[in-house]
Amino acid sequence: MNVTEAVETRRSVRAFLDKAVERETLTRILEKAQRSPSGGNTQPWHGIVVTGEPMHRLFDRVAQELPKGREAFAPEYNVYPPELDGAYEQRRRGVGEDMYGALEITREEKGKRLMWFANNFRAFGAPVLMLVHTPKYMGPPQWSDIGMWLQTIGLLLREEGLDCCYQEAWAVYSPQIREVVDIPEDHIFFCGVAIGYRDPDAAVNNFTVARAPLDETIRWDGWN
């Protein structure tokens, strides 16, 4: 697989096969990902890779909070800016509606939507979950580095026939995650990454994810 193929086939996978992922494979991927761009070579990324009993202990802890709804949410940062609007908000809402459309869950079926949302906190059936954190004093440039590291991991996973879902949703349960997983107190919890083998037949893995046309995001100056 070349880079273009990896980019074109990568997507947020939300249904995984019941198939184990070898630690040796993940080690190979993560070692390669250490070559990701990093301003000043700070390499601010940190990850905890969980599977098996520790992962399910985390799932069970968060499941206790789900019935409380938004009252239990305590993210350490704003997952989306409060002032998000315009095209950015339209894109965010649009992909959600497209996903629920693929799942044949209507806007009126709020119970079914909540049940689907709960799948986030079982990593959509993935056998591996990586929890990402960084020192609290790191700023936007270092968070950008973490994003490049995560993208590199996603593309290397595709090269190995694996997939992932970057899950900022986990951020809403930061206190509960800290009860189960040893994240340093002076670090901020960022996101989870569900990792495994894609279920190719799941509708949620096959709907089209719309992307903005280039002229909405790129301006050319000085070109003939």
C-alpha positions in Angstrom: 0.0 0.0 0.0 1.3 3.4 -0.9 0.6 6.7 0.9 -2.2 7.7 -1.4 -4.0 4.4 -0.9 -3.6 4.7 2.8 -5.0 8.2 2.8 -7.9 7.3 0.5 -8.9 4.2 2.5 -8.5 5.6 6.0 -11.7 6.5 7.7 -13.1 6.6 11.3 -14.1 3.0 11.7 -17.0 2.4 14.1 -17.4 -1.3 13.8 -14.5 -3.8 14.3 -14.1 -7.5 13.9 -13.6 -9.8 16.9 -10.0 -10.3 15.9 -7.0 -9.8 18.1 -4.2 -7.3 17.3 -0.7 -8.5 17.9 1.4 -6.4 20.2 4.4 -6.8 17.8 2.4 -5.2 15.1 1.5 -2.2 17.2 5.1 -1.9 18.4 6.3 -1.8 14.8 3.7 0.9 14.0 4.4 3.1 17.0 8.2 2.9 16.5 7.8 4.1 12.9 5.4 6.9 14.1 8.2 8.3 16.3 9.4 9.8 13.0 6.4 12.1 12.9 7.0 15.9 12.6 7.6 17.7 15.9 8.5 21.3 16.3 11.8 21.6 18.0 11.8 17.8 18.3 9.8 18.0 21.6 7.7 14.9 20.7 5.0 15.8 23.2 2.8 12.8 22.6 2.2 10.1 25.2 0.0 7.0 24.9 -1.3 4.2 27.1 -2.2 1.1 25.0 -4.8 -1.0 26.8 -6.5 -4.3 25.9 -8.1 -7.2 27.7 -9.1 -6.9 31.4 -7.8 -3.4 31.9 -9.7 -2.1 28.9 -12.9 -3.7 30.0 -12.5 -2.4 33.5 -12.4 1.1 32.0 -15.5 0.3 29.9 -17.4 -0.9 33.0 -16.4 2.3 35.0 -17.6 4.6 32.3 -20.8 2.6 31.8 -21.7 3.6 35.4 -21.8 7.3 34.2 -23.8 6.9 31.0 -27.3 7.0 32.6 -26.4 10.4 34.1 -26.2 12.0 30.7 -24.4 15.3 30.3 -24.3 15.8 34.0 -21.4 13.4 34.2 -19.4 15.1 31.5 -16.1 16.7 32.7 -13.7 17.2 29.8 -10.4 18.9 30.5 -10.7 21.0 27.3 -13.5 22.0 24.8 -13.8 19.2 22.3 -15.4 21.8 20.0 -15.2 25.6 20.4 -18.4 27.0 22.0 -18.6 29.5 19.1 -18.3 26.9 16.4 -20.6 28.0 13.6 -21.0 28.4 9.8 -19.5 25.8 7.5 -17.6 24.2 10.4 -20.7 23.5 12.4 -22.5 22.4 9.3 -19.8 19.9 8.5 -19.9 18.5 12.1 -23.6 18.1 12.1 -23.7 16.8 8.5 -21.4 13.9 9.1 -23.4 12.9 12.2 -26.6 12.9 10.2 -25.0 10.9 7.4 -23.8 8.3 9.9 -27.2 8.0 11.5 -28.7 7.7 8.1 -26.4 4.8 7.3 -27.6 3.2 10.5 -31.2 3.9 9.6 -31.8 5.8 12.9 -34.0 8.8 12.5 -33.7 12.1 14.3 -36.8 11.3 16.3 -35.3 8.0 17.6 -33.4 9.7 20.4 -33.2 6.5 22.4 -31.5 4.6 19.6 -29.1 7.5 19.0 -28.1 7.5 22.7 -27.6 3.7 22.6 -25.3 4.2 19.5 -23.5 7.0 21.3 -22.7 4.6 24.1 -20.8 2.4 21.7 -18.1 5.1 21.8 -17.3 3.9 25.3 -16.8 0.3 24.3 -14.4 1.5 21.5 -16.9 0.3 18.9 -15.8 -3.3 19.6 -12.1 -2.7 18.9 -9.8 -5.0 20.8 -7.3 -2.2 21.6 -7.7 1.3 22.9 -4.9 3.8 23.1 -5.4 6.7 25.6 -3.5 9.9 24.6 -2.2 12.6 27.0 0.4 15.3 27.1 1.8 17.8 29.8 -0.7 20.5 30.7 1.7 23.3 29.8 1.9 22.2 26.1 0.4 24.8 23.7 -1.3 24.7 20.3 1.9 24.0 18.4 2.6 20.9 20.5 -1.1 19.7 20.1 -0.5 20.1 16.4 2.4 17.8 16.7 0.2 15.2 18.5 -2.2 15.5 15.6 0.5 14.7 13.1 1.6 11.8 15.2 -1.9 10.4 15.3 -2.3 10.8 11.6 0.9 9.0 11.0 -0.3 6.1 13.2 -3.5 6.0 11.3 -1.8 5.7 7.9 0.7 3.0 9.3 -2.3 1.1 10.6 -3.8 1.0 7.1 -0.5 -0.2 5.8 -0.8 -3.2 8.2 -4.4 -3.8 7.2 -5.7 -2.3 10.4 -8.0 0.7 11.1 -8.7 3.1 13.9 -11.2 5.7 15.2 -9.9 8.8 16.9 -12.2 9.3 19.8 -12.3 12.7 21.4 -15.6 11.5 22.9 -13.6 9.9 25.7 -12.5 13.3 26.9 -15.9 13.9 28.5 -15.1 11.2 31.1 -11.6 12.3 32.0 -12.0 11.9 35.8 -13.4 8.4 35.5 -10.6 7.4 33.1 -8.0 8.7 35.6 -9.6 6.4 38.3 -8.8 3.4 36.2 -5.8 4.3 34.1 -2.6 5.9 35.5 -2.4 9.2 33.7 0.0 11.7 35.4 -1.7 14.5 37.3 0.3 17.1 35.5 -0.9 15.8 32.1 -4.1 16.6 30.2 -6.1 13.7 28.8 -6.7 14.3 25.0 -8.5 11.4 23.3 -8.9 7.7 22.8 -7.9 5.7 19.7 -9.9 2.6 19.0 -7.7 0.1 17.0 -8.5 -3.1 15.3 -9.7 -4.8 12.1 -12.5 -3.1 10.2 -15.8 -4.9 9.7 -16.1 -4.4 6.0 -19.8 -5.2 5.9 -21.0 -2.8 8.6 -23.1 0.1 7.2 -21.4 2.6 9.6 -18.1 1.8 7.9 -19.4 2.4 4.4 -21.3 5.7 4.2 -19.6 8.6 2.3 -17.9 11.2 4.5 -18.2 14.5 2.6 -15.2 16.7 2.4 -15.1 20.4 1.6 -14.0 21.3 -2.0 -10.5 22.6 -2.2 -11.6 26.2 -3.1 -13.3 26.4 0.4 -10.0 25.8 2.2 -7.1 26.8 -0.1 -6.3 30.1 -1.6 -3.6 30.4 -4.3 -1.5 33.6 -4.6 1.2 34.3 -7.2 0.2 31.6 -9.6 -0.6 32.1 -13.2 
